[in-house]
Amino acid sequence: MSESAERKRLSSDMKALAATPAPAPVPSAEDIAANLEEYFEQRREILKDIPYKTVRKAWFTLSHLLLPDGAVIADMGCEEGTLTFCMAALAPHLRFIGIDRNKRAINKAQATHTLHNLEFRHGDAATDGLGGALEPESVDAIINAFMLHEVFSHSRYSEQIVSDTIRHQFKALKTGGLLLIHDYPRMMPEDFALLEFPDIQSTGEALEQLSEADLLVWYSQYARPKQDEGCSGFFLEELPPRRPRTRLFRLPFKWAYEFIMRKDDRVRWDKDLPTEFTFFTMREFRRELRNLGARVQYSAPLWDEDMIADRFEGKFRLLSDEDGKPLGPPPTSFIALSCKLPERKSLL
């Protein structure tokens, strides 16, 4: 390139840089603390049209991430961006990037949700480089909020694809960055379990009219992989009831849990039918993270008290297949927080 051409190119680059708006300043945690009344009033106004449960989920997710001012957080599988928007509103001292492989969802998120510390990008969490959405070692934290079971189900139920997805995300984390996983755990106290329901008659043949016991029978016949509708169902055996006015079933523990976690959301029933919520046990999640050289800082099963009160209590009993003893309500989710350490440091 000639000296004249190089000079023109540099001049053009400088003009483009000058025309690019600078990022809006991000307030510090100290600024927020010094103006709490103003902060809360602004949050109320920004989030007034967002469902309470979504705001609560955003607050709960953020409570696990202790990050410095200006830290960048990627929210994987953000869909249309409502949860990412809530987190950005609640934590104006941090920057958020919502990422989803659905271009329509990202376009809607960009058109609907705007904040000084929020952006949305198209990308695929299950591919190397995340579909170009993130550079290596470019973010301080990555959130997987009920996303990995979607990756599992859309990849022909491949645990290896889930492992690869976590590995790709670790590449995008800075050293010292945090990876948060919030999803359903696969519970395995035993191979089989018993489910007991009140003997309630269905009011019709439509799914929304079936009793929970009859819905379980239907589900045992039609639960199916998304890519192969000819392969459906799981083992279910109805046993003589142990108590009056009840129905008792024996089935694999995995499918008992799958049914329990989806039985009340009949609006999404057809959409969720080919999805398997569970794939890794809690121990396997921790093993996958340690295999990457990560330090698991915190992991635990969780029980959502509202969900248990609304959907569990008085609706069914989960029993041991061996002796029929009650097992109590299963965890409604599982959370694991891990830190990316420098190479070899995780061995110390």
N, C-alpha and C positions, 0 to 999 in steps of 0.2 A: 504494500500500500504506500502511495506517495505521501510526502510530508503534508501537502495541501489537503489530500483526502483524509488523512489522519486528523488534521486540525478541524476539519468540518465535522467529522464523526464525534470528536470530543465536545465540540460546541453543541451538537445536537443532543448528546447525552446529558450535558449540564442543563440545557433548557428543559429536558424531560424531567430531570431530577428536581429542578426548581418548581415545576408545575405539579409535582406529586404532593398531595397534602400530607403533612406530618401527622403521625398517630396522635390521637387525643391523649392528653396527659392522664395517667392512671393515679388516682388518689392513694395515699399510703394508709396502712392500717391505723397509724397514729392520727391521721386526718379524720378518719371515720370515727374513731373513739372520741375525739374532741368535739364532734358535731353529731352525736347520736340521735338527737331529736330530729334534726334535718334528714339524717340518713334513713330513719324509720319512716318518716313521712314520704320521702321519695320512693322507698321500696313499696309502700302501700299503694301509691299512685301507679307505679310501673306494673305491679302484679295484680291489680284489682280484678282483671278479667281472667286470671289463671286459676284453674281448680285448686282447692286447698291441698288435695292429695299430691298434686304435682309439685307445689311449693314445698311441702313437707319432705318429699322425696329428694328435692334439690338440696334442702338444708341438711338432710341426713347424709347425703353423699359428700357434701363439702366438709362436714364435720370430721371426716377421716383424712383430710388433706391439709396439713400445716405447711404452708409455702410462703416464701418471701414475697414482698410487694413486686408486682410486675411479672410474676411467674406465668408461664404459658401452659394451659391445660387443654388437651385434646379429648373431646367426648366422642367416642366411637359409636357408630350406628345411631346417630342423633335423630334420624327420621326427619320430621318437619320442624325440629329444633326447639320445641317448647321447653323441655327440661334444660337444655343448654342455655336458653334465654333466661330461665329462672336462676340458674347458678350464676350467670354473668350479672344479673341484677342484684343478687344477694352479696356478691363479692366484687365490687367495682374496682378493688385494688389488684385484681388478677385479670389475665387475658384468656379468652376461651375461643376454641376452634371446634365447631361442630362438623363432623365428617360422616358421610353416608354414601353408599354406592348407588342409591336411587337418585338420579339427576332431577326428576320431578320434585321429589321431597326437598332436595337442596334448594331448588329454585323457589319453592314456596317458602322455605325457611328464610331465604334472603329477602323475599318480598314482605314477609310478615314481621320478622323480629330484627330490630336494629338497636344497637347500643354501642357506645364508644369502645367497649372492650370485647366485642363479639364479632366473629366472622364465621362463614360456613364455606366448606370446600367439598367437592366431589372426590371420593376415594373409596378404595376397597380394603377393609381391614384384614382380609384373608390373603392378600397378595404381597409379595416382596416390594418394599417401598411404599406400601399402602396405596397403591395406584397413583403415586405421584403426589399424594396429599401432604406428606411430611418428609422433610429432609432427615438424614441420620443425625441423631443426637441434637434435636432441635426443640424439644419440649420438656417441660419440667414434670409433667404428670399426664397420665392417660387413664381415662375412665371407661370401663366396660360395664354398663348398667343393663343387666338382663339382655346382653347382646350375644354372648358367646354361644348360648344354646341355639340362637338363630343361625350362626355360622355352622354349627354342628348339623342342624337339620337341613340346611341348604347345600351341604356338601356330601350328600348321601350318607349322613350319620357317621362321618369320619372323625374319630378322635385325633388322628394325625393332623388333619386340617386345623383343628383347634390348637394343637401344640404349635404348628407353624405360625398361626395367627399371633399367638402370644410372643413367639420369637421375633416376628416382624415388628411388633410394637416395641419390644425392648430395644431394637436397633434405633428407633426414633427417639428414645429417651436419652436425656443427658445423663452423665454419670451423677449419681445421687438422686436421680428422678424416681418418681413413685408410679407404680402400676396398681390400680384399684379394680378388683373383680367383685361384682355383686350379681349373683345368679342363683339358680336353684341347685341344691346339692343332691347327689344320688345317695340315698340312705340305704345301708346294707346291714342292718342288725341280723338279718336272716334272709334266706332266699325267698321265702313265702310269708305272707301275712294274711290275717283275717280282717274283713271289713263288715261291720254290722250296721244296718240301717233300720229306722222305724219302718214298719210295714204300712206304707202309705200308698194308696191307689193312685195311678196316673189318671189325669183328667182327659187325656186324648192321646193320639199317636204322634203328634208333632213333638219335636225335641223339647220345646219350651213347656210342653204339657206333661212330660215324663217325670215320674218320681225319681229321686236320686238312685234308688236301687235299679229301676228299669233303665235309667240312663247308663248305668254301669254295664248292664247286659248289652245294650246297644253299642257302647264304646268298645267292648271286648270283641265285637264282630267287625267293626269298621275302622278302628285305629290303623293307620296305614302310612307307609313311606310315601313321600310326595312324588318320587320319581317312578313308583311302581304300584299302581292301584290294585294290581292283582295279588299283592302280598299284603294281607291285612289281618288284624286281630291279634289276640293274645289269650293265653290259658285263663279260664275262669270257671270255677266250680261252685255251685250253690249247695250249701250244706243245710242239714236240719237246723232250725233255729235253737239257740241255747236259752233264749228268754221269750216269753209271750209277746206277740205283736211285733216281732222283729224279723229281718231277713239277714242271713249270714252267707258270706262269700269267701272263698279261698282263691288267692291269685298271687303272682309274683309281686314282691314288695315294690319294685320299680313302678309297675303299672298301677298299684294302689296309690302311690304318691302322685303319679301323673294325673290320675283321675281327681284326686282330692284338690289339687292345685288349679284345676280348670273347670270343675263341675258347675260353679256358680256363674261363670261368665258365658252365658249361652248366646249373647250377641256376637262374640268372637269365635263361637264353637267351630263353625265350618273353616274359618281361616286358620285356627290353631290345630285342627285335627291332624294334619301331617307333621306338625312340629313336636319334637320330643324335648321336654323341658330339662331332662336330666341326662348326664353322660359321665361326668367325673364325680367320684366321691370327694369329700373334703380332704382326705389324705392325698388323693391323686392330684388335686389342685395344688397343694403345697409341694408335692414332688415335682410337678411340672415347673413351678417357679424356681425351686432350688436347682433343678437341672440347667437352668439358664445362668446360674451364678448369682441369683438374686437372694437377698435376705428377706425372709418373710417376717415382717414386723408385727403383724396382727392378723389373726384369722379366727373366725367363730361362726357357729350357726346362729340364726336370728329367728325370733318369734314375733310376728306382727300382732300385737294384742287386739287391734281392731278387727283384723281379718279372722283371728281365732274366735272372737266373740260373735261376729256376723255369720261366719261360714262353717265353723267347726263345732262349737258347743251345741249339743243337743241334736246335731244333724247326723253324726256317725260316730262309731268307735273303732279305733285301730287296735287290733289285738295280736298277740304273739301266736304264731302258728303252732308252736310247740306245746304251750300250756294254756292258751286262751287268756292270758293276763293282759290288761290294758297297757298299751305302750305310750299313751299320752299323745297330745298333738304333735305332729312332726314339725320340724323347722320350716318356716315359710320362705326362707332364703339363707344364703351363706355369703360371707364377705371375707376377702383376703386382700391385704395391703402389703406390697413388697417393694423393696428398694433396689435399684440397679447400682451395684458396687463396682469399683475399679477391678480390672482383671486380677484374679488370684486373691484379692482381699477377702472375698467371700469364703475362702478356705480357712481363714484365720479365726 
